[in-house]
Amino acid sequence: MNLLSAQLSQLQAATLRFRDLLKACIGRRDLTAGRALHALFLKSYVPPSTYLANHFVLLYSSCGQLALAHQSFDEISHPNVFSHNALLAAYARLSHPDAARRLFLRIPSPDLVSYNTLLSAFAAADGAYSLDSVRLFSHMRRLGSDADGFTLSSVISSVVDDVEQLHSLAIASGLDSYVSVNNALISSYSKGGFLNEAERVFCGMVTSRDAVSWNCMIVAYGQHRRGPKALNLFQEMVKREFEVDMYTLASLLTAFTSVKDSDGGAQFHAQLIKTGFERNSHVGSGLVDLYSKVGQIRDARKVFEEVDDPDLVVWNTMISGYSVNDEFSEEGIQCFREMQRAGFRPDDCSFVCAISACSNLSSPSQGKQMHGLTIKTEFPSNQISVDNALISMYSKCGNLRDSHMLFERMPERNVVSFNTMIGAYAQHGLGLEALVLFKEMLSLDHVPTSITFISVLSACAHTGRVDEGWKYFNSMKQKYDIEPGEEHYSCMLDLLARAGKFDEAEGLVKRMPFDPGLIGWATLLSACRTHGNLELGAMAAEKLLRLEPANAAAYVMLSNMYASTGRWDEFATVRKLMKDRGVRKKPGCSWIELDKKIHVFVADDVTHPRIKDVYEFLEEMSKKMKLAGYVPDVRWASTRRFVLGSS
């Protein structure tokens, strides 16, 4: 008995040592030590226990190793609610809301932590799961489960439309005393366009504000183009001796970035240089983002190179900066390679930015290389976002077949996946396929977004479905509470003008709650040119040139319309106006990838080494086209002769 008792004591002591060491690994997120401890545990005589197994799930979850967390969970013979919550936390942390929901439904008796964790997964999806969040919260209340501040703050963070009702509920239940609830209210009111309400909540937190509260309000001012207010609030925060950390400074940079205020951002950058904060990776990332989004990519690179020990986020921000400035896409891919050589392992964000750069270059070979690299990489985060980027890339490179195959093979799809594929079909003129997929999306209970309807309305325009286009356009506000924006109205103008329904198009322009803008007037002008509607086209051109006097395309299209009807005086007037204003038509430019090299062609350029072969082939193709019965559109031929004769 004494021997047995001693052995039991030793096992108990060993179990406690494993527990303490495991907790230390979790606290430090030390994956290397944790895996070594796990291997030692499996070889030891310590009996398996649900308690220790749960903590191994928690370890891998905290380290972002979803596959290992799932494997550890599957090895638990009798998982309890803590086991499920540990894996649920991994799904939430790594942005897998659908997988989190499926796991939640398998929990026999979910507790408050289960509900809160799933709600946090929905909240992290940036509004895409707002309806799911509200439904889960309502279900929770019907069951009589008591919500806490974390519960309500997660729900509030998920929604935009029901913020006032949730605010009232917070007051009625006494949960408005939670700082996290008020911080969530500030953010959600701001996202919904209610800056005054966000300010009221912030002002009401006189004695309970934390650094997050100040950051939320600074970001809110940034979202509403109130850069000076954001700066004033930052100065007030410093005056009240709140600890200013890197996140506060990054929030202020967000304010300047959101309004693309390069001057204000540069002034703040000068202040940061005096403190040395600009070398911090978090602040440096914000500066790189600011300069990239205002088109000052070389300044962004200079900041990047001055950051001390740049982390993966800084690298990703720099790659993203190159990719959003199309002409620097090649540098974006080079930066991605540079990051790999520096020893960083790309994550989903790295790949999305690099794949976007491949899309801008229309480089299928580089895109396929990137695709191959994603297959070899085990993502600790969001695979869906990478697949969505690949679908878009293949589509922009003209390879719709691969886009479709990738979409069909995706194990999990979200709204963005459907938006991307619907958009791909619409861009390739396959309007019917786009509309069929949209209906499939609705049948799977995915809620369409503003972006969805841009592609759907474009698909209707390509297929001439005027009545269907009106139906979808009207359903935006009536059924989905989405306010149509400039691009939606432009799609409708395109649809109506393509169908020759200019009276309806003109009526829509008059009913629009705002000016059609550059896209709207340009769309209408192009359609008028195609259909020869000179009166409406002249009006559209006049409006377009008021907004953008240097828009060469507007002058050219309007003058060509006058020429096609023999109105040479008006033609000459427009061309003279174009000359007097110093407006020149940018030469057409195209490029093609051949043998992994990109060849660029510019109109009237004869510098390409094989330009003689190009023109010989073009002449040969022209002859074959004529023999095949092609009749060229010569409506603008007289225009060309007139211009040549008068120059």
C-alpha positions as CSV (number, residue, x, y, z in Angstrom):
1,M,0.0,0.0,0.0
2,N,2.8,2.4,0.9
3,L,4.4,1.8,-2.5
4,L,1.2,2.4,-4.3
5,S,0.6,5.5,-2.3
6,A,4.1,6.8,-3.1
7,Q,3.5,6.1,-6.8
8,L,0.2,8.0,-6.8
9,S,1.9,10.9,-5.0
10,Q,4.6,11.0,-7.6
11,L,2.0,10.9,-10.5
12,Q,0.1,13.7,-8.8
13,A,3.2,15.8,-8.4
14,A,4.2,15.1,-12.0
15,T,0.7,16.1,-13.1
16,L,1.0,19.4,-11.2
17,R,4.4,20.1,-12.7
18,F,3.0,19.5,-16.2
19,R,0.1,21.8,-15.4
20,D,2.3,24.6,-14.1
21,L,4.8,24.3,-17.0
22,L,1.9,24.2,-19.5
23,K,0.3,27.3,-18.0
24,A,3.6,29.1,-18.3
25,C,3.9,28.1,-22.0
26,I,0.3,29.4,-22.6
27,G,1.1,32.7,-20.8
28,R,4.2,33.3,-22.9
29,R,2.7,31.8,-26.1
30,D,5.8,29.7,-26.3
31,L,5.0,27.2,-29.1
32,T,8.4,25.5,-29.1
33,A,8.5,24.8,-25.4
34,G,4.8,23.8,-25.5
35,R,5.3,21.2,-28.2
36,A,8.3,19.8,-26.4
37,L,6.2,19.5,-23.2
38,H,3.4,17.8,-25.2
39,A,5.8,15.2,-26.6
40,L,7.2,14.6,-23.1
41,F,3.7,14.2,-21.7
42,L,2.8,11.6,-24.3
43,K,5.9,9.6,-23.4
44,S,5.4,9.9,-19.6
45,Y,3.4,7.7,-17.3
46,V,1.2,10.6,-16.3
47,P,-2.4,9.4,-17.0
48,P,-4.3,11.4,-19.6
49,S,-6.8,13.8,-18.2
50,T,-9.3,16.1,-19.8
51,Y,-7.9,18.9,-17.7
52,L,-4.4,18.7,-19.2
53,A,-5.7,18.0,-22.7
54,N,-7.9,21.1,-22.5
55,H,-4.8,23.2,-21.8
56,F,-2.9,21.7,-24.7
57,V,-5.8,22.9,-26.9
58,L,-5.6,26.3,-25.3
59,L,-1.8,26.4,-25.9
60,Y,-2.1,25.7,-29.6
61,S,-5.1,28.1,-29.8
62,S,-3.2,30.9,-28.2
63,C,-0.2,30.3,-30.6
64,G,-2.4,30.4,-33.7
65,Q,-1.9,26.7,-34.5
66,L,-5.5,25.8,-35.5
67,A,-4.6,22.3,-36.9
68,L,-2.7,21.3,-33.7
69,A,-5.5,22.7,-31.5
70,H,-8.0,20.7,-33.5
71,Q,-5.9,17.5,-33.3
72,S,-5.5,17.9,-29.5
73,F,-9.3,18.4,-29.2
74,D,-10.0,15.3,-31.2
75,E,-7.8,13.2,-28.9
76,I,-9.9,14.1,-25.9
77,S,-12.1,11.0,-25.1
78,H,-14.6,12.9,-23.0
79,P,-14.5,16.6,-24.0
80,N,-16.3,19.0,-21.6
81,V,-17.6,22.5,-22.2
82,F,-14.1,23.9,-21.4
83,S,-12.7,21.7,-24.2
84,H,-15.2,23.1,-26.7
85,N,-14.6,26.6,-25.5
86,A,-10.8,26.3,-25.9
87,L,-11.2,25.2,-29.6
88,L,-14.0,27.8,-30.1
89,A,-11.5,30.5,-28.9
90,A,-9.1,29.3,-31.6
91,Y,-11.7,29.7,-34.3
92,A,-12.7,33.1,-33.0
93,R,-9.1,34.3,-32.7
94,L,-8.2,33.1,-36.2
95,S,-11.3,34.5,-38.0
96,H,-13.3,31.4,-38.7
97,P,-16.8,32.4,-37.7
98,D,-18.6,29.7,-39.7
99,A,-16.4,26.9,-38.2
100,A,-16.9,28.4,-34.8
101,R,-20.7,28.3,-35.2
102,R,-20.6,24.7,-36.3
103,L,-18.6,23.8,-33.2
104,F,-20.9,25.8,-31.0
105,L,-23.9,23.8,-32.2
106,R,-22.1,20.6,-31.0
107,I,-21.7,21.8,-27.4
108,P,-24.3,19.9,-25.3
109,S,-24.7,22.7,-22.8
110,P,-23.0,25.9,-23.8
111,D,-22.2,28.3,-21.0
112,L,-21.8,32.1,-21.0
113,V,-18.2,31.7,-22.2
114,S,-19.4,29.7,-25.2
115,Y,-21.9,32.4,-26.2
116,N,-19.4,35.2,-25.6
117,T,-16.7,33.5,-27.7
118,L,-18.9,32.9,-30.7
119,L,-20.2,36.4,-30.4
120,S,-16.6,37.7,-30.4
121,A,-16.0,35.6,-33.6
122,F,-19.0,37.3,-35.3
123,A,-17.8,40.7,-34.0
124,A,-14.4,40.3,-35.6
125,A,-15.9,39.8,-39.0
126,D,-16.5,43.5,-39.3
127,G,-20.2,43.6,-39.8
128,A,-20.5,40.5,-42.1
129,Y,-22.2,38.5,-39.4
130,S,-24.3,41.2,-37.8
131,L,-27.6,39.3,-38.3
132,D,-26.1,36.1,-36.9
133,S,-24.9,38.1,-33.9
134,V,-28.3,39.5,-33.2
135,R,-30.0,36.1,-33.6
136,L,-27.6,34.4,-31.2
137,F,-28.0,37.1,-28.6
138,S,-31.8,36.9,-28.9
139,H,-31.7,33.1,-28.6
140,M,-29.5,33.5,-25.5
141,R,-32.0,35.9,-23.9
142,R,-34.9,33.6,-24.7
143,L,-33.2,30.8,-22.8
144,G,-32.8,33.1,-19.8
145,S,-29.0,33.2,-20.0
146,D,-27.6,36.3,-18.2
147,A,-25.5,38.5,-20.5
148,D,-22.6,40.4,-19.1
149,G,-20.7,43.4,-20.4
150,F,-18.5,41.3,-22.7
151,T,-21.6,39.8,-24.3
152,L,-23.3,43.1,-25.1
153,S,-20.1,44.8,-26.2
154,S,-19.5,41.9,-28.7
155,V,-23.1,42.2,-30.1
156,I,-22.8,46.0,-30.4
157,S,-19.4,45.6,-32.2
158,S,-21.1,43.3,-34.7
159,V,-24.0,45.6,-35.8
160,V,-24.6,49.0,-37.2
161,D,-28.4,49.2,-37.6
162,D,-29.6,48.2,-34.2
163,V,-27.2,50.2,-32.1
164,E,-29.8,52.5,-30.5
165,Q,-31.9,49.5,-29.4
166,L,-28.8,47.8,-27.9
167,H,-27.9,51.1,-26.2
168,S,-31.3,51.2,-24.6
169,L,-31.0,47.6,-23.5
170,A,-27.6,48.4,-21.9
171,I,-29.1,51.3,-19.9
172,A,-32.1,49.2,-18.8
173,S,-29.9,46.3,-17.7
174,G,-27.3,48.4,-16.0
175,L,-24.6,47.2,-18.4
176,D,-23.9,50.8,-19.6
177,S,-21.5,51.1,-16.7
178,Y,-19.1,48.7,-18.4
179,V,-16.3,50.6,-20.2
180,S,-16.1,48.0,-22.9
181,V,-19.8,48.5,-23.7
182,N,-19.4,52.2,-24.1
183,N,-16.3,51.8,-26.2
184,A,-18.3,49.4,-28.5
185,L,-21.1,52.0,-28.7
186,I,-18.7,54.7,-29.8
187,S,-17.2,52.6,-32.6
188,S,-20.6,51.3,-33.8
189,Y,-22.3,54.6,-33.8
190,S,-19.4,56.0,-35.7
191,K,-19.5,53.2,-38.3
192,G,-23.2,53.8,-38.8
193,G,-22.7,57.5,-39.5
194,F,-23.9,58.8,-36.1
195,L,-20.9,60.8,-35.0
196,N,-23.0,63.0,-32.6
197,E,-24.2,59.9,-30.7
198,A,-20.7,58.6,-30.5
199,E,-19.6,61.9,-29.0
200,R,-22.5,61.8,-26.5
201,V,-21.4,58.4,-25.3
202,F,-17.8,59.5,-25.0
203,C,-18.7,62.7,-23.1
204,G,-20.9,60.7,-20.7
205,M,-17.8,58.6,-19.8
206,V,-16.2,61.4,-17.9
207,T,-14.9,59.3,-15.0
208,S,-14.6,55.9,-16.7
209,R,-12.7,56.5,-19.9
210,D,-9.7,54.2,-20.6
211,A,-7.1,54.5,-23.4
212,V,-9.3,52.4,-25.6
213,S,-12.1,55.0,-25.2
214,W,-9.9,57.8,-26.4
215,N,-8.6,55.7,-29.3
216,C,-12.2,54.8,-30.4
217,M,-13.2,58.5,-30.4
218,I,-10.0,59.5,-32.3
219,V,-10.7,56.8,-34.9
220,A,-14.4,58.0,-35.1
221,Y,-13.2,61.5,-35.9
222,G,-11.0,60.1,-38.6
223,Q,-13.8,58.1,-40.1
224,H,-15.9,61.2,-40.4
225,R,-13.1,63.4,-41.8
226,R,-12.5,65.4,-38.6
227,G,-8.7,65.3,-38.6
228,P,-8.3,68.5,-36.6
229,K,-10.8,67.2,-33.9
230,A,-8.8,63.9,-33.7
231,L,-5.6,65.9,-33.2
232,N,-7.2,68.1,-30.5
233,L,-8.6,65.0,-28.7
234,F,-5.1,63.5,-28.8
235,Q,-3.6,66.6,-27.2
236,E,-6.3,66.6,-24.5
237,M,-5.6,62.9,-23.8
238,V,-1.9,63.8,-23.3
239,K,-2.9,66.8,-21.1
240,R,-5.0,64.5,-18.8
241,E,-1.9,62.3,-18.4
242,F,-3.4,59.2,-20.0
243,E,-0.6,56.9,-21.0
244,V,0.0,57.4,-24.7
245,D,1.0,54.1,-26.3
246,M,1.7,53.0,-29.8
247,Y,-1.9,52.1,-30.3
248,T,-3.0,55.7,-29.5
249,L,-0.5,57.1,-32.0
250,A,-1.6,54.6,-34.6
251,S,-5.2,55.6,-34.0
252,L,-4.4,59.2,-34.7
253,L,-2.6,58.2,-37.9
254,T,-5.8,56.4,-38.9
255,A,-7.6,59.7,-38.6
256,F,-5.3,61.3,-41.1
257,T,-5.2,58.2,-43.4
258,S,-9.0,58.0,-43.6
259,V,-9.3,61.5,-45.0
260,K,-6.0,61.2,-47.0
261,D,-4.7,64.3,-45.2
262,S,-1.1,64.1,-46.3
263,D,-0.2,67.6,-44.9
264,G,-1.7,66.9,-41.4
265,G,-0.1,63.4,-41.4
266,A,3.3,64.9,-42.4
267,Q,3.1,67.5,-39.6
268,F,2.3,64.7,-37.1
269,H,5.1,62.6,-38.5
270,A,7.4,65.6,-37.8
271,Q,6.3,65.5,-34.1
272,L,6.9,61.8,-34.0
273,I,10.4,62.1,-35.2
274,K,11.2,64.4,-32.2
275,T,10.1,61.6,-29.9
276,G,11.6,58.7,-31.8
277,F,8.2,56.9,-31.9
278,E,8.3,56.7,-35.7
279,R,10.8,53.9,-35.5
280,N,8.3,51.7,-33.6
281,S,6.9,49.0,-35.8
282,H,3.2,49.8,-34.9
283,V,3.5,53.5,-35.5
284,G,5.7,52.9,-38.5
285,S,3.1,50.7,-40.0
286,G,0.5,53.5,-39.6
287,L,2.9,56.0,-41.3
288,V,3.5,53.6,-44.2
289,D,-0.2,53.1,-44.6
290,L,-0.8,56.9,-44.6
291,Y,1.8,57.7,-47.2
292,S,0.7,54.7,-49.4
293,K,-2.9,55.8,-49.5
294,V,-2.1,59.3,-50.5
295,G,0.1,58.0,-53.3
296,Q,3.4,59.0,-51.7
297,I,4.9,55.5,-52.1
298,R,8.5,56.6,-52.0
299,D,7.9,58.4,-48.6
300,A,6.2,55.2,-47.4
301,R,9.3,53.2,-48.4
302,K,11.6,55.7,-46.6
303,V,9.6,55.3,-43.4
304,F,9.6,51.5,-43.8
305,E,13.4,51.4,-44.0
306,E,13.7,53.5,-40.9
307,V,11.6,51.3,-38.7
308,D,13.6,49.4,-36.1
309,D,13.2,45.7,-36.5
310,P,10.1,45.7,-38.7
311,D,7.6,42.9,-37.9
312,L,5.3,41.0,-40.2
313,V,2.6,43.7,-40.0
314,V,5.0,46.4,-41.2
315,W,6.1,44.2,-44.1
316,N,2.5,43.5,-45.1
317,T,1.6,47.2,-44.9
318,M,4.5,48.0,-47.3
319,I,3.5,45.2,-49.7
320,S,-0.1,46.5,-49.6
321,G,1.1,50.0,-50.2
322,Y,2.8,48.9,-53.4
323,S,-0.3,46.9,-54.5
324,V,-2.8,49.7,-54.0
325,N,-0.6,52.0,-56.2
326,D,-0.9,50.0,-59.4
327,E,2.3,51.3,-61.1
328,F,4.3,49.9,-58.2
329,S,2.9,46.4,-58.3
330,E,6.2,44.9,-59.5
331,E,7.9,46.4,-56.5
332,G,5.2,44.9,-54.3
333,I,6.1,41.4,-55.5
334,Q,9.8,42.2,-55.0
335,C,9.0,43.4,-51.5
336,F,7.2,40.1,-50.8
337,R,10.3,38.1,-51.9
338,E,12.5,40.4,-49.8
339,M,10.3,39.7,-46.8
340,Q,10.8,36.0,-47.3
341,R,14.6,36.4,-47.6
342,A,14.5,38.3,-44.3
343,G,13.1,35.1,-42.7
344,F,9.4,36.1,-42.3
345,R,6.8,33.4,-43.0
346,P,4.0,35.0,-45.1
347,D,0.5,35.0,-43.5
348,D,-2.9,35.3,-45.3
349,C,-2.5,39.1,-45.4
350,S,0.9,38.9,-47.0
351,F,-0.5,36.6,-49.7
352,V,-3.6,38.7,-50.3
353,C,-1.5,41.8,-50.9
354,A,1.0,40.0,-53.2
355,I,-1.7,38.3,-55.2
356,S,-3.4,41.7,-55.6
357,A,-0.1,43.0,-57.1
358,C,-0.1,40.0,-59.5
359,S,-3.7,41.0,-60.5
360,N,-2.6,44.6,-61.2
361,L,0.2,43.3,-63.5
362,S,-2.2,40.8,-65.2
363,S,0.7,38.4,-64.7
364,P,-0.7,34.8,-64.7
365,S,2.7,33.2,-64.3
366,Q,3.6,35.2,-61.2
367,G,0.0,34.6,-59.9
368,K,0.3,30.9,-60.4
369,Q,3.7,30.9,-58.5
370,M,2.0,32.7,-55.7
371,H,-0.9,30.2,-55.8
372,G,1.6,27.3,-55.6
373,L,3.3,28.9,-52.6
374,T,-0.1,29.3,-50.8
375,I,-0.7,25.6,-51.2
376,K,2.6,24.8,-49.5
377,T,1.9,27.2,-46.7
378,E,-0.1,26.2,-43.6
379,F,-2.1,29.3,-42.7
380,P,-2.5,30.1,-39.0
381,S,-5.3,32.4,-40.0
382,N,-7.8,33.0,-42.8
383,Q,-7.5,30.8,-45.9
384,I,-10.8,32.1,-47.3
385,S,-9.4,35.6,-47.9
386,V,-6.5,34.1,-49.8
387,D,-8.8,32.0,-52.0
388,N,-10.9,35.0,-52.6
389,A,-7.9,37.0,-53.8
390,L,-6.8,34.1,-56.1
391,I,-10.3,34.0,-57.7
392,S,-10.0,37.7,-58.4
393,M,-6.5,37.4,-59.7
394,Y,-7.3,34.6,-62.2
395,S,-10.3,36.6,-63.4
396,K,-8.3,39.8,-64.0
397,C,-5.7,37.8,-65.8
398,G,-8.4,36.5,-68.2
399,N,-8.5,33.0,-66.8
400,L,-12.1,32.7,-65.7
401,R,-11.9,28.9,-65.9
402,D,-9.4,28.7,-63.0
403,S,-11.4,31.3,-61.0
404,H,-14.5,29.1,-61.3
405,M,-12.6,25.9,-60.4
406,L,-11.1,27.5,-57.3
407,F,-14.5,28.8,-56.2
408,E,-16.1,25.4,-56.6
409,R,-13.3,23.7,-54.6
410,M,-13.4,26.1,-51.7
411,P,-14.3,24.1,-48.5
412,E,-15.8,27.2,-47.0
413,R,-17.2,30.3,-48.7
414,N,-18.3,33.7,-47.3
415,V,-20.1,36.7,-48.8
416,V,-16.8,38.0,-50.2
417,S,-16.3,34.7,-52.1
418,F,-19.6,35.0,-53.8
419,N,-19.1,38.8,-54.4
420,T,-15.7,38.0,-56.1
421,M,-17.1,35.3,-58.3
422,I,-20.2,37.2,-59.3
423,G,-18.0,40.2,-60.1
424,A,-15.7,38.0,-62.2
425,Y,-18.6,36.7,-64.3
426,A,-19.9,40.3,-64.7
427,Q,-16.4,41.6,-65.8
428,H,-16.2,38.9,-68.4
429,G,-19.6,39.7,-69.8
430,L,-21.3,36.5,-68.5
431,G,-24.2,38.3,-67.0
432,L,-26.5,35.3,-66.9
433,E,-24.0,33.2,-64.9
434,A,-23.5,36.1,-62.5
435,L,-27.2,36.3,-61.8
436,V,-27.6,32.5,-61.4
437,L,-24.8,32.6,-58.8
438,F,-26.4,35.5,-57.0
439,K,-29.6,33.5,-56.7
440,E,-27.6,30.6,-55.3
441,M,-26.0,32.9,-52.8
442,L,-29.4,34.0,-51.6
443,S,-30.6,30.4,-51.4
444,L,-27.7,29.7,-49.0
445,D,-28.8,32.5,-46.7
446,H,-25.8,34.8,-47.4
447,V,-26.9,38.4,-47.0
448,P,-25.8,40.5,-50.0
449,T,-23.7,43.6,-49.4
450,S,-23.3,46.9,-51.2
451,I,-20.5,45.4,-53.3
452,T,-22.7,42.4,-54.3
453,F,-25.2,44.7,-55.9
454,I,-22.6,46.6,-58.0
455,S,-21.7,43.3,-59.7
456,V,-25.4,42.2,-60.0
457,L,-26.5,45.5,-61.6
458,S,-23.4,45.3,-63.9
459,A,-24.5,41.8,-64.9
460,C,-28.0,43.1,-65.7
461,A,-26.5,45.8,-67.9
462,H,-24.4,43.2,-69.8
463,T,-27.5,41.1,-70.5
464,G,-30.0,43.9,-71.1
465,R,-32.3,42.9,-68.2
466,V,-33.8,46.3,-67.4
467,D,-36.8,45.1,-65.4
468,E,-34.6,42.7,-63.4
469,G,-32.1,45.5,-62.8
470,W,-34.8,47.8,-61.4
471,K,-36.0,44.9,-59.2
472,Y,-32.6,44.4,-57.6
473,F,-31.9,48.1,-57.4
474,N,-35.2,48.8,-55.5
475,S,-34.6,45.8,-53.2
476,M,-31.4,47.3,-51.9
477,K,-33.2,49.7,-49.7
478,Q,-36.6,48.0,-49.3
479,K,-35.3,44.5,-48.5
480,Y,-31.7,44.8,-47.3
481,D,-31.6,48.4,-46.0
482,I,-28.6,49.3,-48.2
483,E,-28.6,52.9,-49.4
484,P,-27.6,52.9,-53.1
485,G,-24.4,54.8,-53.7
486,E,-22.8,56.5,-56.7
487,E,-21.6,53.2,-58.2
488,H,-25.0,51.6,-58.0
489,Y,-26.7,54.6,-59.7
490,S,-23.9,54.5,-62.4
491,C,-24.7,50.9,-63.0
492,M,-28.3,51.7,-63.5
493,L,-27.5,54.5,-65.8
494,D,-25.3,52.1,-67.8
495,L,-28.1,49.6,-67.9
496,L,-30.8,52.1,-69.1
497,A,-28.5,53.8,-71.6
498,R,-27.3,50.5,-73.1
499,A,-30.9,49.5,-73.6
500,G,-31.5,52.9,-75.3
501,K,-33.9,54.0,-72.5
502,F,-32.6,57.6,-72.3
503,D,-35.8,59.1,-70.9
504,E,-35.6,56.7,-67.9
505,A,-31.9,57.4,-67.5
506,E,-32.5,61.2,-67.5
507,G,-35.3,60.7,-65.0
508,L,-33.0,58.7,-62.7
509,V,-30.4,61.5,-62.9
510,K,-33.0,64.0,-61.7
511,R,-34.1,61.7,-58.8
512,M,-30.6,60.9,-57.6
513,P,-30.0,62.2,-54.0
514,F,-26.6,63.5,-55.2
515,D,-24.8,64.5,-58.3
516,P,-24.0,61.5,-60.5
517,G,-20.2,62.3,-60.2
518,L,-17.4,61.4,-62.6
519,I,-18.4,57.7,-63.0
520,G,-22.1,58.5,-63.6
521,W,-21.6,61.2,-66.2
522,A,-18.8,59.3,-68.0
523,T,-21.1,56.2,-68.2
524,L,-23.9,58.3,-69.6
525,L,-21.7,60.1,-72.1
526,S,-20.2,56.8,-73.4
527,A,-23.7,55.3,-73.9
528,C,-24.9,58.5,-75.7
529,R,-21.9,58.2,-78.0
530,T,-22.7,54.6,-78.8
531,H,-26.4,55.4,-79.5
532,G,-25.9,58.8,-81.1
533,N,-27.9,60.7,-78.5
534,L,-26.2,64.1,-79.0
535,E,-28.4,66.3,-76.8
536,L,-28.1,64.2,-73.6
537,G,-24.4,63.4,-74.5
538,A,-23.6,67.1,-74.7
539,M,-25.2,67.7,-71.3
540,A,-23.3,64.7,-69.7
541,A,-20.0,66.0,-71.2
542,E,-20.6,69.5,-69.9
543,K,-21.3,68.1,-66.4
544,L,-18.2,65.9,-66.6
545,L,-15.9,68.7,-67.7
546,R,-17.1,70.9,-64.8
547,L,-16.0,68.2,-62.4
548,E,-12.8,67.3,-64.3
549,P,-11.7,69.9,-66.8
550,A,-8.6,67.9,-67.8
551,N,-10.6,64.8,-68.7
552,A,-9.4,64.2,-72.3
553,A,-11.8,61.4,-73.0
554,A,-14.8,63.7,-72.5
555,Y,-13.5,66.2,-75.1
556,V,-12.7,63.5,-77.6
557,M,-16.1,61.7,-77.2
558,L,-18.1,64.9,-77.5
559,S,-16.1,66.2,-80.5
560,N,-16.5,62.9,-82.2
561,M,-20.3,63.0,-81.6
562,Y,-20.4,66.4,-83.3
563,A,-18.3,65.2,-86.2
564,S,-20.5,62.1,-86.7
565,T,-23.5,64.4,-87.3
566,G,-21.6,66.9,-89.5
567,R,-21.6,69.7,-86.9
568,W,-18.1,70.8,-87.7
569,D,-18.3,74.2,-86.0
570,E,-19.1,72.6,-82.7
571,F,-16.4,70.0,-83.3
572,A,-13.8,72.7,-83.9
573,T,-14.9,74.6,-80.8
574,V,-14.5,71.6,-78.5
575,R,-11.1,70.7,-80.0
576,K,-9.9,74.4,-79.6
577,L,-11.1,74.4,-76.0
578,M,-9.2,71.2,-75.4
579,K,-6.1,72.8,-77.0
580,D,-6.4,76.1,-75.1
581,R,-6.7,74.2,-71.8
582,G,-3.6,72.2,-72.5
583,V,-5.5,68.9,-72.4
584,R,-3.9,66.0,-74.1
585,K,-5.3,62.5,-74.7
586,K,-3.2,60.0,-72.9
587,P,-1.9,57.4,-75.3
588,G,-3.4,54.0,-75.1
589,C,-1.4,51.4,-73.2
590,S,-1.6,47.6,-73.0
591,W,0.7,44.8,-72.0
592,I,1.0,41.1,-72.3
593,E,3.1,38.5,-70.5
594,L,5.2,36.1,-72.7
595,D,7.8,33.7,-71.4
596,K,7.5,35.2,-67.9
597,K,8.3,38.7,-69.3
598,I,5.9,41.6,-69.5
599,H,5.8,43.5,-72.8
600,V,4.3,47.0,-72.7
601,F,2.9,48.7,-75.8
602,V,2.0,52.4,-76.0
603,A,0.1,54.0,-78.9
604,D,2.5,55.3,-81.6
605,D,5.5,54.0,-79.7
606,V,8.1,52.4,-82.0
607,T,10.7,51.6,-79.3
608,H,9.8,47.9,-78.8
609,P,12.7,45.7,-80.2
610,R,10.2,43.7,-82.3
611,I,8.0,46.6,-83.4
612,K,8.5,45.6,-87.1
613,D,7.2,42.1,-86.5
614,V,4.2,43.6,-84.5
615,Y,3.1,45.9,-87.4
616,E,3.6,43.1,-90.0
617,F,1.5,40.8,-88.0
618,L,-1.1,43.5,-87.5
619,E,-1.3,44.2,-91.2
620,E,-1.7,40.4,-91.9
621,M,-4.5,40.1,-89.3
622,S,-6.3,43.1,-90.9
623,K,-6.3,41.5,-94.3
624,K,-7.6,38.2,-92.8
625,M,-10.4,40.1,-91.0
626,K,-11.5,41.8,-94.2
627,L,-11.5,38.5,-96.1
628,A,-13.6,37.0,-93.3
629,G,-16.2,39.8,-93.9
630,Y,-15.4,42.2,-91.1
631,V,-16.6,45.7,-91.9
632,P,-14.8,48.4,-89.9
633,D,-16.8,51.2,-88.1
634,V,-15.8,54.3,-90.1
635,R,-18.0,56.8,-88.3
636,W,-14.9,58.5,-86.9
637,A,-12.8,58.3,-90.0
638,S,-14.0,61.7,-91.2
639,T,-13.1,63.1,-87.8
640,R,-9.5,61.8,-88.2
641,R,-9.2,63.4,-91.6
642,F,-10.5,66.7,-90.3
643,V,-8.1,66.8,-87.4
644,L,-5.2,65.9,-89.7
645,G,-6.2,68.5,-92.3
646,S,-6.5,71.3,-89.7
647,S,-3.3,70.6,-87.8
